[in-house]
Amino acid sequence: MAVYHEAARDIPVYAECDILVVGAGAAGQAAALAAARAGAKNIILLERYGYMGGDATGGYVVMLPNLSWRNKSFVRGIQEEWFTRSAKEFPGSVLAPSLDEIGSTDPALLHRWRAIHDCVSRGTFGGCKESMLVRAPYFDPQYMRIVFDEMIYEERDRIQLLYHSWGVTPIVENKVIKGVIFESKEGRKAILAKQVIDATGDGDIYCQSGAEFQTLADAVCRSSTTSLVYRIGGINWDNYYEWQLAHPDVVPAFKEGLMKVAGFRILPLPTNDNTVCWMNNWHTNRDCSNVKDLTDTEVNTRLTIDKVIQYMREAVPVAFRNAYLYDIAPQAGVRCSRRLQGEYIMHTDDFAFAKKHDDVIAWHSTICQINDCGPVEIPLGAITAKGCENLLAPGRHLSADNIAIDWLNLIPQCTGTGQAAGVAAAVAVLDGTDIHHVNVKKVQDILAGEQDVPLPRNEHTDKSYTDLVEEFEYGLYTDAAKKAKAEGEEYVKGFRQDTNYKTGENESLKN
């Protein structure tokens, strides 16, 4: 490969801060906000776009699955605040079973919510119990952008927000990160910081810092797919649901027809508005840190939109007769590229055996076949860089193996680990420690006691949460969990074969 030698130059220091958060997606927005609320006073939040939210507001992934398990809301804190605030300020902007309804088995409510994907527990993993309502909010991305601005603006004395600023290179001395160089319309400048949080989603900072990481996830997983979401207006989602109930033998053919027309897997999903649906899609074997793959995803999707809409009009006129292109997401939907190999690597065993961690910072219900979507403990070590000090990496590029990443890189886990990273960074700064020696108990007490984050074995968390998971065996009554218990280290291969764990063949891969 030919090279060009760039001459050395002095880079002006734009600012110095206590905590620098690079990327204001779900993880970064939560990190900056949580750090401010935990007492940090000098925070800078960099974002390459002109809005916060990442895939949620820019990629139009307008639904967050499995915030609850049975009758308990496990994914709370800043994540739940998104929806309570948006629903209050902008009526109709959020659609989901309420916190009072989760866990309900009322047949009438189940029938009503089955039309809205993932608002009823899946019940397809073998040995699972009865269906019940799940907190899986659908939201309007435009209103959510406003909510994010409001949340950060309320902490404007502590947080400096810089839009249109792309963090590009870490400043590292003796394996300690000292700041980040960023590019903007003002040119190339540096920000110096005591703690850095890489919330880019692709490990853009940690991959250059000396931290250990892996590249793309296993090619048969959801994580190795990209997308460009668009929304279709003029539809009637209720009619589409009733059509599916009335013609179950035709539904598979319709979905196959969509894929044939597009040339890749694509499905309509509901939104908070009955007259609008979003078209999720999966371009396989693509890396969202690869420019060509991102370009192909955008172009390939846009060139097929009109053909897809025409097919929908003709195939299901009762729902899509008047369908039209509503809008296209302003950024590509990305799932995985790099994965941190941090102080702890999340593994399928964490789900199969309900592993407990002394440094747990999130206790999340997720989408996982093994434990019936039950809560799993995510430790601070899974977002702590190995090989570089004072660097945290929450979000979809956290530390996990190539299977567990599929259950951990969705928006709720990005938000939850981001919130924890912000608190951990704040505690480290306020106590004058490095991140590897941060007072974990203090971090946990702030999360559980002040920021509405349920954590196991913490005195600030209602004991009924622990009672629930113990009563229902941490969800480990599924066929996959029984297989894991029986076969030990050999269960992973059998699990993947038994569940057809490939893109396009598993209902759990819809987000």
ChimeraX attribute file (.defattr): number of C-alpha atoms within 10 A of each C-alpha:
attribute: neighborCount
match mode: 1-to-1
recipient: residues
	/A:1	2
	/A:2	3
	/A:3	5
	/A:4	5
	/A:5	5
	/A:6	6
	/A:7	5
	/A:8	6
	/A:9	6
	/A:10	7
	/A:11	11
	/A:12	12
	/A:13	14
	/A:14	12
	/A:15	12
	/A:16	17
	/A:17	18
	/A:18	20
	/A:19	30
	/A:20	31
	/A:21	32
	/A:22	32
	/A:23	30
	/A:24	29
	/A:25	29
	/A:26	33
	/A:27	35
	/A:28	35
	/A:29	31
	/A:30	32
	/A:31	39
	/A:32	36
	/A:33	26
	/A:34	26
	/A:35	28
	/A:36	23
	/A:37	18
	/A:38	21
	/A:39	14
	/A:40	23
	/A:41	20
	/A:42	19
	/A:43	29
	/A:44	23
	/A:45	24
	/A:46	26
	/A:47	26
	/A:48	21
	/A:49	19
	/A:50	12
	/A:51	20
	/A:52	27
	/A:53	26
	/A:54	28
	/A:55	24
	/A:56	23
	/A:57	24
	/A:58	24
	/A:59	21
	/A:60	28
	/A:61	26
	/A:62	26
	/A:63	25
	/A:64	20
	/A:65	21
	/A:66	27
	/A:67	26
	/A:68	25
	/A:69	27
	/A:70	23
	/A:71	18
	/A:72	19
	/A:73	22
	/A:74	26
	/A:75	26
	/A:76	21
	/A:77	20
	/A:78	24
	/A:79	23
	/A:80	20
	/A:81	14
	/A:82	18
	/A:83	20
	/A:84	13
	/A:85	17
	/A:86	21
	/A:87	18
	/A:88	11
	/A:89	12
	/A:90	13
	/A:91	10
	/A:92	13
	/A:93	21
	/A:94	26
	/A:95	22
	/A:96	22
	/A:97	21
	/A:98	13
	/A:99	16
	/A:100	11
	/A:101	16
	/A:102	24
	/A:103	21
	/A:104	17
	/A:105	15
	/A:106	12
	/A:107	11
	/A:108	8
	/A:109	15
	/A:110	18
	/A:111	11
	/A:112	12
	/A:113	18
	/A:114	14
	/A:115	20
	/A:116	23
	/A:117	17
	/A:118	22
	/A:119	25
	/A:120	26
	/A:121	26
	/A:122	21
	/A:123	16
	/A:124	13
	/A:125	19
	/A:126	15
	/A:127	16
	/A:128	17
	/A:129	16
	/A:130	9
	/A:131	18
	/A:132	23
	/A:133	29
	/A:134	30
	/A:135	31
	/A:136	23
	/A:137	25
	/A:138	24
	/A:139	27
	/A:140	23
	/A:141	22
	/A:142	14
	/A:143	16
	/A:144	25
	/A:145	19
	/A:146	13
	/A:147	20
	/A:148	23
	/A:149	15
	/A:150	13
	/A:151	17
	/A:152	21
	/A:153	15
	/A:154	11
	/A:155	16
	/A:156	15
	/A:157	12
	/A:158	20
	/A:159	23
	/A:160	18
	/A:161	21
	/A:162	19
	/A:163	17
	/A:164	15
	/A:165	23
	/A:166	20
	/A:167	26
	/A:168	15
	/A:169	18
	/A:170	24
	/A:171	18
	/A:172	16
	/A:173	12
	/A:174	8
	/A:175	15
	/A:176	18
	/A:177	23
	/A:178	21
	/A:179	29
	/A:180	24
	/A:181	20
	/A:182	21
	/A:183	16
	/A:184	14
	/A:185	7
	/A:186	8
	/A:187	10
	/A:188	18
	/A:189	18
	/A:190	21
	/A:191	20
	/A:192	21
	/A:193	23
	/A:194	22
	/A:195	28
	/A:196	31
	/A:197	30
	/A:198	34
	/A:199	35
	/A:200	28
	/A:201	32
	/A:202	26
	/A:203	27
	/A:204	20
	/A:205	26
	/A:206	30
	/A:207	19
	/A:208	14
	/A:209	22
	/A:210	18
	/A:211	20
	/A:212	18
	/A:213	20
	/A:214	17
	/A:215	17
	/A:216	19
	/A:217	25
	/A:218	16
	/A:219	16
	/A:220	17
	/A:221	21
	/A:222	28
	/A:223	31
	/A:224	24
	/A:225	25
	/A:226	26
	/A:227	29
	/A:228	26
	/A:229	27
	/A:230	23
	/A:231	21
	/A:232	21
	/A:233	18
	/A:234	17
	/A:235	22
	/A:236	21
	/A:237	23
	/A:238	16
	/A:239	17
	/A:240	19
	/A:241	16
	/A:242	13
	/A:243	16
	/A:244	17
	/A:245	12
	/A:246	11
	/A:247	11
	/A:248	10
	/A:249	10
	/A:250	12
	/A:251	15
	/A:252	12
	/A:253	12
	/A:254	17
	/A:255	15
	/A:256	15
	/A:257	18
	/A:258	22
	/A:259	17
	/A:260	13
	/A:261	17
	/A:262	21
	/A:263	13
	/A:264	19
	/A:265	20
	/A:266	25
	/A:267	17
	/A:268	19
	/A:269	18
	/A:270	24
	/A:271	24
	/A:272	19
	/A:273	18
	/A:274	15
	/A:275	17
	/A:276	21
	/A:277	24
	/A:278	23
	/A:279	20
	/A:280	22
	/A:281	25
	/A:282	29
	/A:283	23
	/A:284	21
	/A:285	19
	/A:286	24
	/A:287	25
	/A:288	26
	/A:289	18
	/A:290	10
	/A:291	10
	/A:292	12
	/A:293	17
	/A:294	22
	/A:295	12
	/A:296	15
	/A:297	24
	/A:298	20
	/A:299	11
	/A:300	17
	/A:301	24
	/A:302	16
	/A:303	11
	/A:304	14
	/A:305	19
	/A:306	14
	/A:307	13
	/A:308	19
	/A:309	20
	/A:310	16
	/A:311	17
	/A:312	21
	/A:313	17
	/A:314	11
	/A:315	17
	/A:316	16
	/A:317	16
	/A:318	16
	/A:319	21
	/A:320	24
	/A:321	17
	/A:322	16
	/A:323	20
	/A:324	18
	/A:325	14
	/A:326	13
	/A:327	13
	/A:328	20
	/A:329	20
	/A:330	16
	/A:331	18
	/A:332	22
	/A:333	27
	/A:334	25
	/A:335	28
	/A:336	29
	/A:337	22
	/A:338	24
	/A:339	29
	/A:340	30
	/A:341	24
	/A:342	24
	/A:343	18
	/A:344	19
	/A:345	21
	/A:346	24
	/A:347	16
	/A:348	21
	/A:349	18
	/A:350	17
	/A:351	26
	/A:352	26
	/A:353	18
	/A:354	19
	/A:355	12
	/A:356	14
	/A:357	14
	/A:358	12
	/A:359	17
	/A:360	23
	/A:361	32
	/A:362	29
	/A:363	22
	/A:364	28
	/A:365	26
	/A:366	27
	/A:367	23
	/A:368	21
	/A:369	25
	/A:370	25
	/A:371	28
	/A:372	29
	/A:373	26
	/A:374	26
	/A:375	25
	/A:376	25
	/A:377	22
	/A:378	26
	/A:379	23
	/A:380	27
	/A:381	23
	/A:382	26
	/A:383	30
	/A:384	27
	/A:385	29
	/A:386	23
	/A:387	17
	/A:388	20
	/A:389	23
	/A:390	27
	/A:391	30
	/A:392	33
	/A:393	35
	/A:394	36
	/A:395	33
	/A:396	35
	/A:397	31
	/A:398	34
	/A:399	32
	/A:400	27
	/A:401	18
	/A:402	22
	/A:403	20
	/A:404	19
	/A:405	26
	/A:406	25
	/A:407	22
	/A:408	25
	/A:409	23
	/A:410	23
	/A:411	25
	/A:412	26
	/A:413	27
	/A:414	27
	/A:415	30
	/A:416	27
	/A:417	34
	/A:418	35
	/A:419	31
	/A:420	30
	/A:421	35
	/A:422	34
	/A:423	31
	/A:424	29
	/A:425	32
	/A:426	30
	/A:427	24
	/A:428	25
	/A:429	22
	/A:430	14
	/A:431	11
	/A:432	12
	/A:433	15
	/A:434	18
	/A:435	24
	/A:436	18
	/A:437	10
	/A:438	19
	/A:439	16
	/A:440	20
	/A:441	14
	/A:442	14
	/A:443	25
	/A:444	26
	/A:445	18
	/A:446	21
	/A:447	25
	/A:448	22
	/A:449	17
	/A:450	13
	/A:451	19
	/A:452	19
	/A:453	29
	/A:454	26
	/A:455	25
	/A:456	22
	/A:457	14
	/A:458	15
	/A:459	11
	/A:460	18
	/A:461	18
	/A:462	14
	/A:463	14
	/A:464	10
	/A:465	19
	/A:466	15
	/A:467	11
	/A:468	15
	/A:469	18
	/A:470	11
	/A:471	10
	/A:472	13
	/A:473	13
	/A:474	20
	/A:475	27
	/A:476	25
	/A:477	18
	/A:478	21
	/A:479	19
	/A:480	25
	/A:481	25
	/A:482	18
	/A:483	17
	/A:484	22
	/A:485	16
	/A:486	11
	/A:487	12
	/A:488	13
	/A:489	10
	/A:490	12
	/A:491	20
	/A:492	18
	/A:493	9
	/A:494	13
	/A:495	18
	/A:496	13
	/A:497	11
	/A:498	11
	/A:499	13
	/A:500	12
	/A:501	18
	/A:502	14
	/A:503	22
	/A:504	19
	/A:505	10
	/A:506	13
	/A:507	11
	/A:508	17
	/A:509	17
	/A:510	17
	/A:511	20
